Amino acid sequence: MIRDLRRYARQTNARLLAGFILLLYVVGIGLIWIIYGREAAILGAVCLLGGLMPLLLIAAALWVIDLVVKKANDE
């Protein structure tokens, strides 16, 4: 059995990030819905999505750069 600690760390980080985003949306939007109502929860979801977009764009750009570098190193 071979242990790939880098792969394990990558998986753990991805799961932690996914859990954080899920918790943020479910708990955050749920609390807004309970306290302020449906319309405020919809606006809260739009605002959270808008705030998350720059982070997703940066992550996507870094992922593409990583792919290009790995491809260049293989050749």
C-alpha positions as CSV (number, residue, x, y, z in Angstrom):
1,M,0.0,0.0,0.0
2,I,1.5,3.3,-1.1
3,R,0.6,6.5,0.9
4,D,0.3,9.6,-1.2
5,L,0.2,12.3,1.4
6,R,-0.1,15.1,-1.1
7,R,-3.2,13.6,-2.6
8,Y,-4.6,13.1,0.9
9,A,-3.9,16.7,1.8
10,R,-5.5,17.9,-1.5
11,Q,-8.6,15.9,-0.8
12,T,-8.9,17.1,2.8
13,N,-8.5,20.7,1.7
14,A,-11.2,20.3,-1.0
15,R,-13.6,18.6,1.5
16,L,-13.0,21.3,4.1
17,L,-13.7,24.0,1.6
18,A,-16.8,22.3,0.3
19,G,-18.1,21.8,3.9
20,F,-17.4,25.5,4.7
21,I,-19.3,26.7,1.7
22,L,-22.2,24.3,2.3
23,L,-22.3,25.4,6.0
24,L,-22.2,29.0,5.0
25,Y,-25.1,28.7,2.6
26,V,-27.3,26.4,4.6
27,V,-26.8,27.9,8.0
28,G,-26.4,31.5,6.9
29,I,-29.3,31.6,4.4
30,G,-31.4,29.5,6.8
31,L,-30.9,32.0,9.6
32,I,-31.7,34.9,7.3
33,W,-34.8,33.1,6.2
34,I,-36.0,32.4,9.7
35,I,-35.3,35.9,11.0
36,Y,-36.1,38.2,8.0
37,G,-38.1,36.1,5.6
38,R,-37.9,34.6,2.1
39,E,-37.0,37.8,0.1
40,A,-34.1,38.7,2.4
41,A,-32.8,35.1,2.1
42,I,-32.9,35.3,-1.6
43,L,-31.0,38.6,-1.6
44,G,-28.5,37.1,0.9
45,A,-27.9,34.1,-1.4
46,V,-27.3,36.5,-4.3
47,C,-24.9,38.5,-2.2
48,L,-23.0,35.4,-1.0
49,L,-22.7,34.2,-4.5
50,G,-21.5,37.6,-5.7
51,G,-18.9,37.6,-3.0
52,L,-17.8,34.1,-3.8
53,M,-17.3,34.7,-7.5
54,P,-13.9,36.4,-7.4
55,L,-12.6,33.6,-5.3
56,L,-13.9,31.0,-7.7
57,L,-12.4,32.9,-10.7
58,I,-9.0,33.0,-9.0
59,A,-9.2,29.3,-8.1
60,A,-10.1,28.5,-11.7
61,A,-7.2,30.6,-13.1
62,L,-4.7,28.9,-10.7
63,W,-6.0,25.5,-11.7
64,V,-5.6,26.3,-15.4
65,I,-2.1,27.6,-14.8
66,D,-1.3,24.4,-12.9
67,L,-2.4,22.3,-15.8
68,V,-0.3,24.3,-18.2
69,V,2.8,24.0,-16.1
70,K,2.3,20.3,-15.6
71,K,1.8,19.8,-19.3
72,A,5.0,21.8,-20.1
73,N,7.0,19.9,-17.5
74,D,5.9,16.5,-19.1
75,E,7.2,17.4,-22.5
